[in-house]
Amino acid sequence: MSLTLFELRARDGQRYSQFSWRTTMALAHKQLKAAHKGVRVSDKVAIAFSSQDKVPILVDGEEVIADSWRIAEHLESRYPDAPSLFGGDTGRGLARFINAWVDRTLIGRLVPLIAADVVPLLDETDGLYLGKQFERFFGKPLAELAAARERDIVGFRKLLDPARAVMRAQPFLSGANPAYADYILFSLFQWARIVSTFEVLEPKDAMTAWRERMLDLFGGLARTQTSFSAMVE
Ligand SMILES: N[C@@H](CCC(=O)N[C@@H](CS)C(=O)NCC(=O)O)C(=O)O
């Protein structure tokens, strides 16, 4: 078995792709080791072998799988004896809801507040590429988006209420232990802490305590291994 994960790398090695963090956490959950290969966001030639233009991409032996959700499903079916990412078909169905909630609701409300902080972490070509992509997507200059963030973060925090209610009752979204639904939500906060010093969560928020628990998982994997060089084997 040989596993390679292709993910984004910033100029100084920061592993800033939020979707790739879902896969990194899923691999750790499954107790699988992978080689991590960094790619630049504007370099589509490096990932042309996957017949699409986004990361994460997992190469598992002869198989090439793109898209974090599809990768999670692949890991679950290919490694059934390792700890489960979903806890069965019902859990998989509910995790799919969390995937859609994060992708369709939360990302669009947090990313614009922090997008301006990402560009200086990239080299010139990548910075221009991603900056333009953000501006096209959110329809405003990055500086304008960032200027409103102290106000707009309040609305984002409110959106977390369903998750916050769960955290008051149990330590993880998935119950007593973390699973893929937690990794999906966590990827957004992990991205934010890698690219920005902006306080997304308030210190006393139950979500902050959950984020700390997530950072502690797998020997502090997400807390310590934010830099690409630390992951190269
Ligand atoms: N639905 C995909 C989204 C992947 C995605 O948007 N990846 C971003 C990085 S976090 C990317 O590769 N962007 C490059 C581009 O859009 O050119 C997944 O879940 O993996």
The ligand as an SDF file (V2000), in Angstrom:
LIG
                    3D

 20 19  0  0  0  0  0  0  0  0999 V2000
  -15.3290   19.8040   -3.2540 N   0  0  0  0  0  0  0  0  0  0  0  0
  -13.8900   19.7770   -3.2390 C   0  0  0  0  0  0  0  0  0  0  0  0
  -13.3550   21.1950   -3.1530 C   0  0  0  0  0  0  0  0  0  0  0  0
  -11.8500   21.2360   -3.3180 C   0  0  0  0  0  0  0  0  0  0  0  0
  -11.3040   22.6580   -3.4070 C   0  0  0  0  0  0  0  0  0  0  0  0
  -12.0290   23.6340   -3.6500 O   0  0  0  0  0  0  0  0  0  0  0  0
   -9.9970   22.7600   -3.1920 N   0  0  0  0  0  0  0  0  0  0  0  0
   -9.3160   24.0360   -3.2810 C   0  0  0  0  0  0  0  0  0  0  0  0
   -8.2530   24.1450   -2.2050 C   0  0  0  0  0  0  0  0  0  0  0  0
   -8.8730   24.1110   -0.5550 S   0  0  0  0  0  0  0  0  0  0  0  0
   -8.5560   24.1110   -4.6070 C   0  0  0  0  0  0  0  0  0  0  0  0
   -7.8990   23.1680   -4.9860 O   0  0  0  0  0  0  0  0  0  0  0  0
   -8.6360   25.2470   -5.2710 N   0  0  0  0  0  0  0  0  0  0  0  0
   -7.8580   25.4740   -6.4590 C   0  0  0  0  0  0  0  0  0  0  0  0
   -8.6060   26.1970   -7.5180 C   0  0  0  0  0  0  0  0  0  0  0  0
   -9.8170   26.4410   -7.3400 O   0  0  0  0  0  0  0  0  0  0  0  0
   -7.9880   26.5190   -8.5460 O   0  0  0  0  0  0  0  0  0  0  0  0
  -13.4250   18.8970   -2.0710 C   0  0  0  0  0  0  0  0  0  0  0  0
  -14.2230   18.6590   -1.1360 O   0  0  0  0  0  0  0  0  0  0  0  0
  -12.2860   18.4010   -2.0920 O   0  0  0  0  0  0  0  0  0  0  0  0
  1  2  1  0
  2  3  1  0
  2 18  1  0
  3  4  1  0
  4  5  1  0
  5  6  2  0
  5  7  1  0
  7  8  1  0
  8  9  1  0
  8 11  1  0
  9 10  1  0
 11 12  2  0
 11 13  1  0
 13 14  1  0
 14 15  1  0
 15 16  2  0
 15 17  1  0
 18 19  2  0
 18 20  1  0
M  END
$$$$
